């Protein structure tokens, strides 16, 4: 969830200000969405966006309980605001299009100790308060949506250099499409010799050390782009699911810690007789300074590494559990850029694990819409891709990564403007 920080304070004084705040918070204008904002006194807290359930096909009580339970994970909140974003205007006093869901939500938030303090409906061209019946204040079909764009809050965000952008469902395909067909062809030609060996011997201790070293080097040198051979090697390494997990943990913590974690969870195999390395790895600058090894093989250290390994894959631990820690957000931010480049350099099934890791990073940040879109894109590239399916199911069940729920471990990039979806 995204939480407000003092340096980002902007005064919100009326409905159009609050509604202008929402697309800035989640990064785009919501469509067919429910947006809920927690409050602590008069201060805005975490913001949550959910797809509206299709009429007649959902258990509204369960949906409302899920929404209220998510927002209630912020222990400082004592109330909430809600806004429906629909695809048509609410034309007259009768027939609010989401009446049943609205009342279920009010009950669910009240039970969680977060009474609804105000609510709005935003249609295609007009918005209005849901409960206001005064035609001088809220005429039908409502105030023009142009008032939201002209609000003080929107102007203040524009002044600060923030602008809401397109929906992730539109942006992600463009962001991850192949940019240079010639480069992608070279990657495709180079990946074959790496794929089979890394799939079968990727967990050998010496081989995994080299693989994690290759990722470490590529991360350290970014924004210098990997050459086609290194690009192909990194992509091929993700074909082994346990190696992929080790890479994910490495990107969030450290390469040495990840290798120790693989040892701790019992996946690490004896050294391979044949070691596969990227082209130009030995005897060139690629090999210098990126040796990866288990630094402390004591039982306590390996046990701690195993616990950390599992926690990282599940988005961290909650704030009241032992061993709570924040990931290396700067590393993950950098890794996102590298992974986007890798996604842009390949077609087909090899793209799936990259898209899945990009979604996992967004999930760890608390950005559910972005995460879900990546998980679905991964499954389009490789139908049934297991990790994407599992994480998408966690997302659908309302499970928020523990890191995103804790002020001390949340992603600093958008602590002031965060989303749980």
N, C-alpha and C positions, 0 to 999 in steps of 0.2 A: 504494500500500500504506500501511497505517497503522502508525506506529512509536511506540514508547513513550517518553514524556518523563518526566524525573525527578519533576516535581511531581505526576504521576499514579500513583506507585508504590503498588501494593497487593500484599501478600504472598499468593501462591498456594501452598498447602501440600499439597493432596490432589486427588483426582479431581473431587469435587463442586465444589471451588473453581474448578478450571480450566474445568469445563463451565458453571459460572455466569458465568465471564468471557466466554465466547463470545457469547451473545446480547447482552450489554452492548457487546461490541466491534463486532458487525455491526449492532446496532440492533434486532434481532428474533430470535425463536426460529427456528432454521433448520428447514426441512422438506425431506426427501429430499435431503440435502446432505452434502458432504464439507467439513470445515473443517480447515485445516492452519495451524499456528502455528510460525514460525521461532523458534529459540533461539540465544542467544549466551552460552555458559556456562549459568548458571541463570536468566538474564534472558529474558523473553518479548520477541519482536520482532514482525515483521509477521504479520498474520492474513489468511488467504485462504479464501474460500468458493466452492465450485463445486457446481452441480447434479450429483447422482449420475447416471451414465449408465444408461439403461434396460438391464436384463439381456438379454443376447443380441443387442443392437443396436449395441454400441460396440466399438471397438478399445481394450481396456483398457491395452495397452502404450503406445499413443499418448496416451491420456488421462493415464496416470501420468507420462509424460515431460513433458507440458504442465504438469501441476501442479507437478512438481519444478522445472522450468525457471522458472516464475513465482516460486516462493518463493526460488529461488537468486539472484534479482536483488538480494536484500539481501546484500551482500558480507560483512557482519559475522556472519551466521548460521552456526552450525556444527552444528546439529541441528534436529530438529523434533518436534512432537507432532501427532497426527492424531485426528480424531473423526468417526465416521459418525453421521448423524442419519437414522433410518429411520422408517417408518410403522407398524411392528409390532415386538413384543418378540422378542428372541433367546431361544427357549424352552429349549434344551438344548445340551449340549456339541457335538453333531454339527450340521453344516449352517449354519455362519456365512454369512449371506445375501450377503456381499460378499467371500468368501474369495479368489477369483481376483484381484479388483481390489486387495485389501489387499496381497497378496504382490507384485503388480506395483509398487504404490506404494513398498513397502519397498526394492525393488531400485532404482527410479528415484531416490529420495531419497538412497540410499547412493552411487550413481554421481555425484550432484551434490555430495557431501560433506556431506550433511545427514541422517545416520542417524536413523531413527525411535526416539525415546527412550521413548515411551509412546503408547498408543492406546486408544480407547474406542469402544463402540457405545452409542448412545442410541436406545431404542425409544419406543413410544407411552407406556409407563408405567414402564419400568425402564431402567437403564443399567448397564454393566459394562465392566471392562477386557477387551480382546480377547484378550490373551495369558495372563491369569491363570487358572490351573486349580485354585486352592485354594478349595474350597467355603465355608470359614469366612470368607474375604475377599470372594469374589465368588460368592455363591450364585446359583442359577438361579431366575428369569430375570434376577437382578441386584438392585441397590439401587433403591429407589423414586426416581422423579424428583423427589419432594417434597424429598429431601435437597439437591437442587441449589438449589431455591428458598429453602431454609432455611440455605444455606451462609454462611460469614463474608463471602465476596467479594460475594455478592448483597446481603447486608445493608449492606455498606460502600458499594456503589454507590447503593443506595436512600438511604442517609444523605447522600450527596453530591448527591442530586437527579437521579440518572440512572435511567431505567427503559427496558427494552426495549419497543419498540412493535410495531405490526403489520407484517406482511410488506409490502414495497413494492408487490407485485402487488395487494394489497387497498387500500393507502393512496393510491396515485397516482390511480386513477380518482375517488376522493372528493375529493382535493386539487385536481383540475383540472376538476371538473364545474362547469357554469354555476351561479353562486350567485344572480344577480339577473336573472331572465328579462326584466324591463323594460329594464334597462341593456343586456343583450345584444341586444335588439331594436333599440335606438337605434344600437348599434355596427354591426349588420348593415345598417341603412339608410344609415349614413354611409360604409361602406367602398367601395361601388361606384364613386363618382366618383374615388377615389384609385387603385383597383386597376390599371386599364389603363395610366394614365400612368406610374406608378411601375414597372410591369413593363417598359415599353419605354424610358423615359428615366431610369430610376433610377440609371444609372451616369454620366450627365452630371455633370461636376465640380461645377457649382453646385447641381444637384439632390441629389447625394449629400451635399454639405456640409450642406444644409438637413436632409436625412433623419437624418444622424448627429447634427446639432444637436438634433433633436427627441428622439432617444433620450437624448442627454446631458442635456437639460433634465428629461426624465421621471425619469431616474436621480438627478439632483441634488436634485430636489424630493420624491422618495419619502421617507416614506410618503403624501405627498399623491397621491391617485389621479388618473390622467389622465381628462379628461372624455371622453364618447363619441367626439367628433371626433378627439381626439388618440389615443385607444385604436385607433380604426379606421385612422388614418394609420400608426401603428406596425405594426399587423398587416398592412396592405397592403404596406408596404415589404418585408416578408419574402417576398413572392411572387416577387421577382426573386432568384434563387439567389446571384448574385454580391453583391448588396446584403446579403442575409442573411449571407454570409460576412464582409462588411465590418462588419456589426453585431456579430457574434460576436467579431471581433478587437478592435473598439472597446470592448466590454464587458470584455474581459480586459486591455486595455492603455490606449489613449486614442483619442479620436475623431480627433485630428490625425494620430496615428501610423497609424491604420487607413487614412485617406484617402491618406496617402503610400504605404502598402503597396499599395493598389489601383492607384495610378499606377505603382509599381514592377513589379507583375506584368502590367501592360499592359492592364488592364480599363477604365481610366478614359477616358471619352469627352469631347469638347468640350462647352462649356456649352450647355445647352438654351435655346432661345428663349423657351419658356414654362416658368415655374418653378411647381411645385405645392407649396403650403405648407399646413400644418394650419390649420383655422379659427381665426381670432383670432391668427394668428402675428405678422403685422406690425402695428405700432401698439399692441401690448399687451405685457404682461410676458413672454409666451412668447418674444419675439424678443431679449430683452436678455441679453447675456453668453454666448450659445451659438453664436457664429460658429465654423465649422470650416474649416480651410484647411491646405494643405501648407506647413509653416513653413520647410523647408529643401529646395530643389530641386537641390542638388548631387548629382552622380552617386553619391558615396559614401553620402550620406544616403538617397537613394532605393533604392539597392541593399540597404542594411541594413534599410530598412523592408519591402522585398519579402521578404527572408529571414525577418524576424520574422513577417510576415503568414502565410507558409506554415507556419512552426513552430507558431504559436498554434493553427491549425486542426488540427494533428496532435498537440496536447496537449503541446507544448514540445519541448525537446531534452534529451538525456541529459546527465548531469553531466560527462562527459569530452569533450563536444563544444564547439567554440568558440561564443561567443554565447549561452551558457546564461543563462537568466533565469527568474525566477518571475513568474507573472501577477499582476495586481492582485486578490488574493483578496477584499479588502474590496469592491471593485467587483462582482466576480462573485457574492458573497453577496447584495449588494443587488439585483443584476440578477435573481437567482433569485426574489426576492420580487415584483419587477415582472413578470417573465414568468409567474409563477403567477397573478397578477391578470389578465394578458392572456388566459391560457388559460381562466380562469373567465368570460370575457366574450364567448365566441364558441363556436358549434357548427361542425362540419363541417371541410372541407379547410383553412380558414384557421388552424385549431388545430394542424395538423401541424408547421409549422416551429417554432412555439413549444415544443411538446413535444420536438421534436428538439434544440433548443438547451438545454432543461432537461436532457435526457439527456447532451448533450455536457459540460455543466458537471459533472454527476455523474461522468462518465468521466474528466474531467481531475482530479477529486478522488481517483480510484481506487475509486469505489463502483460496482462492476460490475453488481450486481443492480439497483440503482436506475437506472443508465444503460440497461441492456437493457430494463427495463420501460417506460421512456419511449420508447425507439426503437420498440418494438413498438406502443405506443399511437399514436405518430405514423403508423405504417403502417396502423393501423386507421382513422384519420381520412382518410388519403389513401394508398390502396394503391400500393405501388411507390415511395413517396417516397424519392428516391435517396440523400440524405445519411444518412437513418435506416438504410437498408439497408446502406450501406457501413460505417457505424460499428458496426452490429450484427454485421457479418461480422468486423470487426477484433476486437471483443469476443469473439466465438465462437472466433476463432483464438488467443486468449490474449494479444493485444497490449495491454499496459498503457500508459496515457499516461505519457510520460517524466517529466512533472512529479510524478506520484504515486509514482515510484520513487526520487526524490531527496530526501533529508532537507532540503536547503536550499531546495527549491522546492515541497515538498508542502503541501497545504492545511492551514493552521494550525488550522482549526475542529475537526479530528479527528486531528491528528498522533498523539495518544495512543491513539486507538482507530480504526484505519483498516482498510479492507476492499479486497481486490483480488478480483474475481470475473469 
